[in-house]
Amino acid sequence: MELKEILEKRRSIREYAEGGRLTADMVKDFVTAALEAPSWKNTQTARYHAVLSQDMIQKIREKCFGSWNFRNTANVQALVVTAFVKDISGYRKDGTPDNELGNGWGIYDAGLQNSIFLLKAAEAGIDSLVMGIRDAALIRELLEIPENEEILSVIALGERAVTPEKPLRRQTDDVLKFY
Ligand SMILES: Cc1cc2nc3c(=O)[nH]c(=O)nc-3n(C[C@H](O)[C@H](O)[C@H](O)COP(=O)(O)O)c2cc1C
């Protein structure tokens, strides 16, 4: 698939079909591709906690999502908790931030990686939903995620039951300024 086609195919999916083809090896491939992203001083601080056990998926859905994302994730095949190791990207060796963004750079790096993750999934025919509405403290407790990692999104993976319409995009000229 050409990149243009993958970009058009990727949608946030909130209705998944039962079953599906997703395997742990496929998730591993998406993460391996994501690691090709650039990062602050090549620090690569993004982390992935991939939950494929249906038992744990249901626990996370019930305990860590509100009603909206609980509904959105019926039949998903995996929930991938994304995180980054704090106080490295954007920081000097002596622990002081390089500039005003501090850990914003860790979030930036993880976002760059996560985009590739989503596009590789779409290329493999795996649909996704990035969720920022989640209870990070409960997720940390359930998966025993160490305190030095800041939890970001949970990415649901599965196969779509319906294809939603593409939400409107801004016009390029509204967001791009040349100098
Ligand atoms: C950081 C982030 C957090 C998001 N959180 C949620 C969420 O909690 N629940 C949800 O249904 N969609 C969530 N979304 C999906 C967006 O609503 C969606 O990407 C946007 O409407 C554009 O639609 P598209 O992904 O199909 O292009 C999130 C997306 C991002 C990037």
The ligand as a MOL file (V3000), in Angstrom:
LIG
                    3D

  0  0  0     0  0            999 V3000
M  V30 BEGIN CTAB
M  V30 COUNTS 31 33 0 0 0
M  V30 BEGIN ATOM
M  V30 1 C -4.1700 12.2230 21.8320 0
M  V30 2 C -5.4960 11.6950 21.3410 0
M  V30 3 C -6.4770 11.3210 22.2660 0
M  V30 4 C -7.6920 10.8040 21.8190 0
M  V30 5 N -8.6010 10.3500 22.7360 0
M  V30 6 C -9.7370 9.7520 22.3090 0
M  V30 7 C -10.6180 9.1260 23.2420 0
M  V30 8 O -10.3630 9.0690 24.4530 0
M  V30 9 N -11.7430 8.5450 22.7570 0
M  V30 10 C -12.0470 8.5400 21.4160 0
M  V30 11 O -13.0860 8.0010 21.0540 0
M  V30 12 N -11.2100 9.1220 20.5080 0
M  V30 13 C -10.0740 9.6980 20.9230 0
M  V30 14 N -9.1850 10.2180 19.9930 0
M  V30 15 C -9.4680 10.0950 18.5590 0
M  V30 16 C -9.7960 11.4540 17.8870 0
M  V30 17 O -11.0720 11.8580 18.2560 0
M  V30 18 C -9.6670 11.2730 16.3570 0
M  V30 19 O -8.3260 10.9790 16.0380 0
M  V30 20 C -10.0820 12.5340 15.5730 0
M  V30 21 O -11.4530 12.8040 15.7510 0
M  V30 22 C -9.8120 12.4040 14.0640 0
M  V30 23 O -10.4310 11.2490 13.5350 0
M  V30 24 P -9.5850 10.1520 12.7300 0
M  V30 25 O -8.5830 9.5790 13.6980 0
M  V30 26 O -10.5660 9.1290 12.2470 0
M  V30 27 O -8.8960 10.8460 11.6010 0
M  V30 28 C -7.9590 10.7110 20.4160 0
M  V30 29 C -6.9500 11.0700 19.5150 0
M  V30 30 C -5.7410 11.5350 19.9570 0
M  V30 31 C -4.6420 11.8490 18.9660 0
M  V30 END ATOM
M  V30 BEGIN BOND
M  V30 1 1 1 2
M  V30 2 1 2 3
M  V30 3 2 2 30
M  V30 4 2 3 4
M  V30 5 1 4 5
M  V30 6 1 4 28
M  V30 7 2 5 6
M  V30 8 1 6 7
M  V30 9 1 6 13
M  V30 10 2 7 8
M  V30 11 1 7 9
M  V30 12 1 9 10
M  V30 13 2 10 11
M  V30 14 1 10 12
M  V30 15 2 12 13
M  V30 16 1 13 14
M  V30 17 1 14 15
M  V30 18 1 14 28
M  V30 19 1 15 16
M  V30 20 1 16 17
M  V30 21 1 16 18
M  V30 22 1 18 19
M  V30 23 1 18 20
M  V30 24 1 20 21
M  V30 25 1 20 22
M  V30 26 1 22 23
M  V30 27 1 23 24
M  V30 28 2 24 25
M  V30 29 1 24 26
M  V30 30 1 24 27
M  V30 31 2 28 29
M  V30 32 1 29 30
M  V30 33 1 30 31
M  V30 END BOND
M  V30 END CTAB
M  END
